[in-house]
């Protein structure tokens, strides 16, 4: 199910671009070819209101679903799934809503996260992907490990910390060959951001995947902020 939904989400941009009628000034500039690079958009500091802007400027963008939901497994335990179902009581009865959390990136310094809700799981995933695109940022990479000092962009350039809710995440530079020392969900956002070797130290209720990934994203945003100073 997750694989099929991911393929459908990746196939959407081409159709969206064909029917795109830009509404914002930034969108019109991109649509008319006045802006042809995503770095120019990010350097302007203007919020991205239309996900088609990213579709047009970053056609190689990839996405990953974060496993935020759960259901009973065969052995009685919890089996993680990418869709969280919530219910609300109304006069007409229960109404169910599907929620999804997505990470997008080009594995080369661009990454974004987004959360989406809808009645159908497919629509929730598409909404999350589109929100992640408008939240995209550029991050700084480097080699901050004293054990390596190779000068390539394979890790974080220095120690940085991010937080979201009760979760605190610390990203530490690692030498080449160490890999991404983190849980499977954190690896998704680090890989899509373009990192190869990072030590990750997480504290708090890390079982809340949304807070965990949001804390990592907060740390990555701080790398971007430091880069612009």
C-alpha positions as CSV (number, residue, x, y, z in Angstrom):
1,X,0.0,0.0,0.0
2,X,2.7,2.5,1.0
3,X,4.7,1.7,-2.2
4,X,1.7,2.3,-4.4
5,X,0.7,5.5,-2.7
6,X,4.3,6.8,-3.0
7,X,4.4,6.1,-6.7
8,X,1.0,7.9,-7.2
9,X,2.3,10.9,-5.2
10,X,5.4,11.0,-7.4
11,X,3.3,10.9,-10.6
12,X,1.1,13.8,-9.5
13,X,3.5,16.7,-10.2
14,X,3.5,16.4,-14.0
15,X,-0.3,16.6,-14.1
16,X,-0.3,19.4,-11.5
17,X,2.1,21.5,-13.6
18,X,0.0,21.0,-16.8
19,X,-3.0,22.5,-15.0
20,X,-1.1,25.1,-13.0
21,X,-2.4,28.6,-13.0
22,X,-0.1,30.6,-10.7
23,X,-1.8,33.0,-8.2
24,X,1.2,34.5,-6.3
25,X,3.8,36.9,-7.6
26,X,6.5,34.3,-6.9
27,X,4.6,31.7,-8.8
28,X,4.1,33.9,-11.8
29,X,7.8,34.7,-11.9
30,X,8.6,31.0,-11.9
31,X,5.9,30.1,-14.4
32,X,7.1,32.8,-16.8
33,X,10.8,31.7,-16.6
34,X,12.0,34.8,-14.7
35,X,13.2,32.5,-11.9
36,X,14.8,29.2,-12.9
37,X,16.6,28.1,-9.8
38,X,15.3,27.1,-6.4
39,X,18.2,28.8,-4.7
40,X,17.0,32.1,-6.1
41,X,13.6,31.5,-4.5
42,X,15.1,30.6,-1.1
43,X,17.4,33.6,-1.2
44,X,14.5,35.9,-1.7
45,X,13.2,34.9,1.7
46,X,9.6,34.9,0.5
47,X,7.3,32.1,1.6
48,X,6.4,29.5,-1.0
49,X,2.6,29.3,-1.3
50,X,2.3,27.1,-4.3
51,X,3.8,23.6,-4.4
52,X,4.0,23.7,-8.2
53,X,6.9,26.2,-7.8
54,X,9.0,23.3,-6.3
55,X,7.7,20.8,-8.8
56,X,9.0,23.0,-11.7
57,X,12.3,24.0,-10.2
58,X,13.2,20.7,-8.5
59,X,11.9,17.9,-10.8
60,X,14.1,15.2,-9.1
61,X,12.5,15.6,-5.7
62,X,11.9,12.4,-3.8
63,X,9.6,11.6,-0.9
64,X,9.3,9.2,2.0
65,X,6.4,8.3,4.3
66,X,7.0,8.4,8.0
67,X,5.3,5.6,9.9
68,X,3.1,7.5,12.3
69,X,0.2,5.1,12.6
70,X,-0.2,1.7,14.0
71,X,-2.5,-1.4,13.9
72,X,-2.6,-4.7,15.7
73,X,-0.1,-7.2,14.2
74,X,-0.4,-10.9,13.8
75,X,1.5,-11.6,17.0
76,X,-0.6,-9.1,19.0
77,X,2.0,-6.3,18.9
78,X,1.7,-3.0,17.1
79,X,2.5,-2.9,13.4
80,X,3.6,0.5,12.2
81,X,1.9,2.0,9.1
82,X,2.2,5.4,7.3
83,X,-1.5,6.4,7.9
84,X,-3.0,7.4,11.2
85,X,-6.7,7.1,11.5
86,X,-8.6,9.4,13.9
87,X,-12.3,9.5,14.8
88,X,-14.6,12.3,15.9
89,X,-18.1,11.9,17.1
90,X,-20.9,13.9,15.3
91,X,-24.7,13.7,15.5
92,X,-24.6,11.5,12.4
93,X,-22.1,9.2,14.0
94,X,-18.4,8.7,13.9
95,X,-16.4,10.4,11.2
96,X,-12.9,9.1,10.4
97,X,-10.0,11.1,9.1
98,X,-6.7,9.8,7.7
99,X,-3.4,11.6,8.6
100,X,0.0,11.3,6.9
101,X,3.4,12.7,7.5
102,X,5.9,13.0,4.6
103,X,9.5,14.0,4.1
104,X,10.7,15.3,0.7
105,X,14.2,16.0,-0.5
106,X,16.6,15.7,-3.5
107,X,19.5,14.0,-1.5
108,X,21.6,17.1,-2.3
109,X,20.9,19.7,0.3
110,X,17.2,20.3,-0.1
111,X,14.6,18.9,2.4
112,X,11.1,19.6,3.7
113,X,8.5,18.0,5.9
114,X,4.7,18.2,5.8
115,X,1.6,16.8,7.4
116,X,-1.7,16.2,5.6
117,X,-5.3,15.1,6.5
118,X,-8.2,14.0,4.4
119,X,-11.0,11.5,4.4
120,X,-9.0,9.1,2.1
121,X,-5.5,7.9,2.7
122,X,-4.4,8.7,-0.8
123,X,-5.6,12.4,-0.5
124,X,-3.9,12.7,2.9
125,X,-0.6,11.6,1.5
126,X,-0.9,14.0,-1.5
127,X,-1.7,16.9,0.9
128,X,1.3,16.0,3.1
129,X,3.6,15.9,0.1
130,X,2.4,19.3,-1.1
131,X,2.8,20.8,2.3
132,X,6.3,19.4,2.6
133,X,7.2,21.0,-0.8
134,X,6.2,24.5,0.4
135,X,8.2,24.0,3.6
136,X,11.4,23.1,1.7
137,X,14.7,24.5,2.9
138,X,18.4,24.3,1.9
139,X,20.7,23.0,4.5
140,X,24.5,23.2,5.0
141,X,26.7,20.1,4.8
142,X,30.3,19.5,5.5
143,X,32.9,17.5,7.4
144,X,33.0,18.6,11.0
145,X,34.6,15.4,12.4
146,X,38.1,15.7,13.8
147,X,38.5,12.0,13.0
148,X,38.0,12.7,9.3
149,X,38.7,16.2,8.1
150,X,38.3,15.2,4.5
151,X,36.6,18.5,3.5
152,X,33.7,16.8,1.6
153,X,30.0,17.4,2.3
154,X,29.1,14.0,3.8
155,X,28.1,15.0,7.3
156,X,27.0,18.0,9.4
157,X,29.7,20.7,9.7
158,X,29.2,21.1,13.5
159,X,27.1,19.9,16.4
160,X,23.5,21.2,16.3
161,X,20.4,20.6,18.4
162,X,16.7,20.7,17.5
163,X,13.5,20.3,19.5
164,X,9.8,19.7,19.0
165,X,7.5,18.9,21.9
166,X,9.2,16.7,24.4
167,X,11.8,15.5,21.9
168,X,15.3,16.8,21.8
169,X,17.6,15.7,19.0
170,X,21.4,16.3,18.7
171,X,23.2,15.9,15.3
172,X,26.9,15.2,15.6
173,X,29.6,15.1,12.8
174,X,30.8,11.6,12.0
175,X,33.8,10.4,10.0
176,X,33.4,8.7,6.6
177,X,32.2,5.1,6.8
178,X,30.2,5.4,10.0
179,X,26.9,5.9,8.2
180,X,23.7,7.3,9.6
181,X,23.6,6.2,13.2
182,X,19.9,6.7,13.9
183,X,16.5,5.0,13.9
184,X,14.9,4.1,10.5
185,X,12.6,7.1,10.4
186,X,15.3,9.6,11.2
187,X,17.5,8.0,8.5
188,X,14.8,8.9,5.9
189,X,15.0,12.6,6.5
190,X,18.8,12.6,6.8
191,X,19.2,10.6,3.6
192,X,16.9,12.8,1.6
193,X,18.8,15.9,2.9
194,X,22.0,14.4,1.4
195,X,23.8,13.2,4.5
196,X,26.0,10.0,4.5
197,X,27.5,10.0,8.0
198,X,25.8,11.5,11.1
199,X,25.7,10.6,14.8
200,X,22.2,11.2,16.2
201,X,21.3,11.5,19.9
202,X,17.6,11.7,20.7
203,X,15.9,12.3,24.0
204,X,12.3,12.4,25.1
205,X,9.2,10.6,23.8
206,X,10.8,9.5,20.5
207,X,7.9,7.2,19.9
208,X,6.0,10.3,18.7
209,X,7.4,10.1,15.2
210,X,6.0,13.5,14.2
211,X,7.8,15.3,17.0
212,X,11.0,13.2,16.3
213,X,11.2,14.2,12.7
214,X,10.2,17.7,13.4
215,X,13.0,18.0,15.9
216,X,15.5,16.8,13.3
217,X,14.1,19.3,10.8
218,X,14.5,22.0,13.4
219,X,18.1,21.1,13.8
220,X,18.6,21.2,10.0
221,X,17.0,24.6,9.8
222,X,19.5,25.9,12.3
223,X,22.3,24.7,10.0
224,X,20.7,26.8,7.2
225,X,20.3,29.8,9.5
226,X,24.0,29.6,10.5
227,X,24.9,29.4,6.8
228,X,23.1,32.7,6.1
229,X,24.7,34.6,9.0
